[in-house]
Amino acid sequence: QTGEAVAREAAQLWASSNTLPLLSSFQRESLKAAARIAPHLPRGLLMDEWHDDAFDHIQQHRHRALICNHKIWTAERLREAKALGIWRLSYTVNDPVDAQQLWQWGHEALITDAIDRFDPGS
C-alpha cells in the first residue's frame, strides 16, 4: 500500500516537471507496487546487507538504482552495476577515506550526514 500511495502522489507532484524523483525502498514489494502505479518513475533498491540476487532483481523489475550501505560495496559489485547501467549510490558515508575509495571504484553519488568533513575541491 505504501509503494502505491507514494508512487501515485509522486507522479502527481512531478507531472509537469522536467525532473523526476527516485523512489527507493528496502521493501521489494513496495517497489513492485510503485512500478505498477507509475512505471515511468525511476526506482532504486535500498540494501543494508548484500543479497546475491540483487542484480537479477533490479534488471527483472527495471529499477534504475542500487543504494547500499557503503560497507557492502566492493569494486567488483560496482563494476558489475556500472556494466548493467545501474546507478550506484551509498549511504551513510561520513569518512572522506571511504568516500574516496568508492569514487575510485566508480561510484556516482554518496549520502552523508557529515558534509563538513568533505573538501569540495578534492
Residue pairs with C-beta under 8 A, 6 or more apart in sequence:
1 33
2 25
2 27
2 30
2 33
3 23
3 25
3 27
3 29
3 30
3 31
3 32
3 33
3 34
3 37
4 33
4 34
4 36
4 37
6 23
6 30
6 34
7 23
7 33
7 34
7 35
7 36
7 37
7 38
7 41
8 37
8 38
10 21
10 23
10 38
10 41
11 37
11 38
11 40
11 41
13 21
14 20
14 21
14 41
20 40
20 41
20 42
21 41
21 42
22 42
22 43
22 44
22 64
22 65
22 87
23 31
23 34
23 38
23 41
23 42
23 43
23 44
24 31
24 43
24 44
24 45
24 46
24 65
24 67
25 31
25 34
25 43
25 45
25 46
26 45
26 46
26 47
26 48
28 45
28 57
28 61
31 43
31 45
31 61
31 63
32 61
34 41
34 43
35 43
35 61
35 62
39 62
42 63
42 64
42 65
43 61
43 62
43 63
43 64
43 65
44 63
44 64
44 65
44 66
44 67
44 87
44 89
45 54
45 57
45 58
45 63
45 65
45 66
45 67
46 67
46 68
46 91
47 54
47 66
47 67
47 68
47 69
47 72
48 68
48 69
48 72
49 69
49 72
50 68
50 72
50 77
51 57
54 66
55 66
55 80
55 81
55 84
55 86
57 63
58 66
58 84
58 86
59 84
63 86
64 86
64 87
65 86
65 87
65 88
65 89
66 81
66 86
66 87
66 88
66 89
67 89
67 90
67 91
67 111
68 89
68 90
68 91
69 90
69 91
69 92
70 90
70 91
70 92
70 93
70 98
70 102
70 110
73 88
73 90
73 102
73 105
73 107
74 105
75 105
75 106
78 88
78 102
78 105
78 106
78 107
79 105
79 106
81 88
82 88
82 106
87 108
87 109
88 106
88 107
88 108
88 109
89 107
89 108
89 109
89 110
89 111
90 102
90 107
90 109
90 110
90 111
91 110
91 111
92 111
92 112
92 113
93 99
93 102
93 110
93 111
93 112
94 112
94 113
94 114
94 117
95 117
96 117
96 118
96 119
96 122
99 110
99 112
99 118
100 122
102 110
112 118
